[in-house]
Amino acid sequence: MNIEETFIKDLVVIEPTVFGDERGYFFEAYSKTKFESLGIDIEFVQDNQSFSKKGTLRGLHYQNPPFAQTKLMRVLDGEIIDVAVDLRKDSPTYGKHFSVKLTAENKKQLLVPQGFAHGFSVLSETAVVMYKCDEFYNKASEGGIRYDDPDLNIDWGMELGDAIVSEKDQVLPFIGECNSLF
């Protein structure tokens, strides 16, 4: 297992060691012991899975403390652009975002710590996304930022006019007006 640090502190890309042969492949997507040896000591309590079709854009979402979530994102089938936005007000990278292509083929994972808004866009015909969380969902603590915030200027890998976006995500505030408590 290999960790690739990003320019944003605590936001990392994890690449598993894959063992392949004529039968296929095997890898450990998560091992508490291996993660701890890499300095990641998180107790995950919930696994979520979503299915989306091409052009779907989900996000940008977060949960405020005390229900803030760390997420370990990966793609089981298909291809997405995964995006995290730093909402930690005391961070030198506050308001900056990082994106990475996660695919079933590259098997990379993105560890999104508490204090970040998160979202993804689907590039393949369909995508199955699975992610671990270290806190349970709490509707009262949820928040979000508009995916098309001009201050963030995120490249989602698609024309935003063609994106399939929920009504809820279309009316989220811009980053300057969001109510994050980080």
C-alpha positions as CSV (number, residue, x, y, z in Angstrom):
1,M,0.0,0.0,0.0
2,N,1.3,3.4,-1.0
3,I,0.3,6.9,0.2
4,E,0.5,9.9,-2.1
5,E,0.3,13.2,-0.2
6,T,-1.5,16.1,-1.9
7,F,-0.8,19.8,-1.5
8,I,-3.6,19.9,1.1
9,K,-2.5,18.7,4.5
10,D,-4.2,15.4,5.6
11,L,-5.8,14.8,2.2
12,V,-4.2,11.7,0.7
13,V,-4.5,9.3,-2.2
14,I,-4.0,5.7,-1.3
15,E,-2.8,3.1,-3.9
16,P,-3.1,-0.5,-2.8
17,T,-0.7,-3.2,-3.7
18,V,-2.4,-5.4,-6.3
19,F,-1.5,-9.0,-6.8
20,G,-2.5,-10.2,-10.3
21,D,-2.2,-13.4,-12.3
22,E,-4.1,-15.3,-15.0
23,R,-7.1,-15.7,-12.7
24,G,-7.5,-12.0,-12.1
25,Y,-6.3,-9.9,-9.1
26,F,-6.5,-9.5,-5.3
27,F,-5.8,-6.5,-3.1
28,E,-6.6,-5.3,0.4
29,A,-8.7,-2.2,0.0
30,Y,-8.6,-1.5,3.8
31,S,-6.5,-3.0,6.6
32,K,-6.6,-1.3,9.9
33,T,-3.1,-2.5,10.7
34,K,-1.7,-1.3,7.4
35,F,-3.4,2.0,7.6
36,E,-2.1,2.5,11.1
37,S,1.4,1.7,9.9
38,L,0.9,4.6,7.4
39,G,-0.1,7.0,10.2
40,I,-3.9,6.7,9.5
41,D,-5.7,5.7,12.7
42,I,-9.4,6.0,11.9
43,E,-12.3,3.8,13.1
44,F,-14.8,3.5,10.3
45,V,-18.4,2.8,11.4
46,Q,-20.4,2.9,8.1
47,D,-20.0,1.8,4.5
48,N,-22.1,3.5,1.8
49,Q,-22.5,2.6,-1.9
50,S,-24.0,4.5,-4.8
51,F,-24.8,3.8,-8.4
52,S,-24.8,6.7,-10.9
53,K,-25.1,7.1,-14.6
54,K,-22.8,9.2,-16.8
55,G,-23.0,12.9,-16.3
56,T,-24.2,12.6,-12.7
57,L,-22.6,15.2,-10.3
58,R,-23.0,14.6,-6.6
59,G,-21.9,17.2,-4.1
60,L,-20.3,19.1,-2.6
61,H,-21.4,17.8,0.8
62,Y,-20.2,17.8,4.4
63,Q,-21.4,17.2,7.9
64,N,-20.7,19.8,10.7
65,P,-19.2,18.7,14.0
66,P,-19.9,16.8,16.1
67,F,-21.0,14.6,13.2
68,A,-18.2,15.5,10.8
69,Q,-17.2,12.6,8.6
70,T,-13.9,11.2,7.3
71,K,-14.5,9.3,4.1
72,L,-12.4,6.7,2.3
73,M,-13.6,6.8,-1.3
74,R,-13.2,4.2,-4.0
75,V,-14.8,3.1,-7.3
76,L,-15.9,-0.5,-7.7
77,D,-17.1,-0.1,-11.3
78,G,-16.5,2.8,-13.7
79,E,-14.7,6.1,-13.5
80,I,-15.2,9.3,-11.5
81,I,-13.5,12.6,-10.8
82,D,-13.5,12.9,-7.0
83,V,-13.2,16.3,-5.4
84,A,-12.5,17.6,-1.9
85,V,-12.6,21.2,-0.8
86,D,-10.8,22.3,2.4
87,L,-13.3,24.1,4.7
88,R,-10.9,24.3,7.7
89,K,-10.9,28.0,8.4
90,D,-7.5,27.9,10.1
91,S,-5.9,26.0,7.2
92,P,-3.5,27.7,4.8
93,T,-5.4,25.9,2.0
94,Y,-8.9,27.0,3.1
95,G,-11.1,27.2,0.0
96,K,-8.7,25.2,-2.2
97,H,-9.7,22.0,-3.8
98,F,-8.1,18.8,-5.0
99,S,-9.4,16.4,-7.6
100,V,-8.3,12.9,-8.6
101,K,-9.6,10.4,-11.1
102,L,-10.7,7.2,-9.3
103,T,-11.5,4.2,-11.4
104,A,-12.2,0.5,-11.0
105,E,-9.0,0.0,-13.1
106,N,-6.6,2.1,-11.1
107,K,-8.0,1.1,-7.7
108,K,-6.9,4.3,-6.1
109,Q,-8.7,5.6,-3.0
110,L,-9.1,9.2,-1.7
111,L,-9.0,9.7,2.1
112,V,-11.2,12.8,2.7
113,P,-10.7,14.0,6.3
114,Q,-13.2,15.8,8.5
115,G,-13.3,19.5,7.6
116,F,-13.8,19.0,3.8
117,A,-16.7,19.2,1.4
118,H,-16.8,16.3,-1.0
119,G,-18.3,15.5,-4.3
120,F,-17.8,13.5,-7.5
121,S,-18.8,13.4,-11.2
122,V,-19.3,10.3,-13.3
123,L,-17.3,10.0,-16.5
124,S,-18.1,6.4,-17.5
125,E,-21.5,5.1,-18.7
126,T,-22.2,4.1,-15.1
127,A,-20.2,4.1,-11.8
128,V,-20.5,2.2,-8.5
129,V,-18.8,4.2,-5.7
130,M,-18.2,2.7,-2.3
131,Y,-17.0,4.7,0.7
132,K,-16.3,4.2,4.4
133,C,-17.2,6.8,7.0
134,D,-16.0,7.3,10.5
135,E,-19.3,8.9,11.7
136,F,-22.9,8.0,11.0
137,Y,-25.1,10.2,8.8
138,N,-26.9,13.0,10.7
139,K,-29.3,15.0,8.6
140,A,-29.4,18.0,11.0
141,S,-25.6,18.5,10.6
142,E,-25.4,18.3,6.8
143,G,-24.2,21.2,4.7
144,G,-22.9,21.8,1.2
145,I,-21.4,24.1,-1.3
146,R,-22.5,24.7,-4.9
147,Y,-20.7,22.5,-7.4
148,D,-20.4,25.4,-9.9
149,D,-19.0,28.0,-7.4
150,P,-17.0,30.4,-9.5
151,D,-14.5,31.0,-6.6
152,L,-13.7,27.3,-6.6
153,N,-13.7,26.9,-10.5
154,I,-13.7,23.1,-10.3
155,D,-13.0,21.1,-13.5
156,W,-15.5,18.2,-13.2
157,G,-14.5,16.7,-16.5
158,M,-17.8,17.6,-18.2
159,E,-19.9,20.4,-19.4
160,L,-21.8,21.7,-16.3
161,G,-24.8,22.5,-18.4
162,D,-25.2,18.8,-19.2
163,A,-24.6,17.6,-15.6
164,I,-27.3,15.6,-13.8
165,V,-27.6,17.4,-10.4
166,S,-30.1,16.9,-7.7
167,E,-32.5,19.8,-6.9
168,K,-30.9,19.9,-3.4
169,D,-27.4,20.3,-4.8
170,Q,-28.5,23.1,-7.2
171,V,-29.5,25.4,-4.4
172,L,-26.6,25.0,-2.1
173,P,-24.7,28.2,-1.1
174,F,-21.4,29.3,-2.5
175,I,-18.3,28.8,-0.3
176,G,-18.4,32.4,1.0
177,E,-22.0,31.9,2.3
178,C,-21.7,28.3,3.6
179,N,-22.3,27.5,7.3
180,S,-19.5,25.1,7.9
181,L,-18.3,25.0,11.6
182,F,-14.7,23.8,10.8
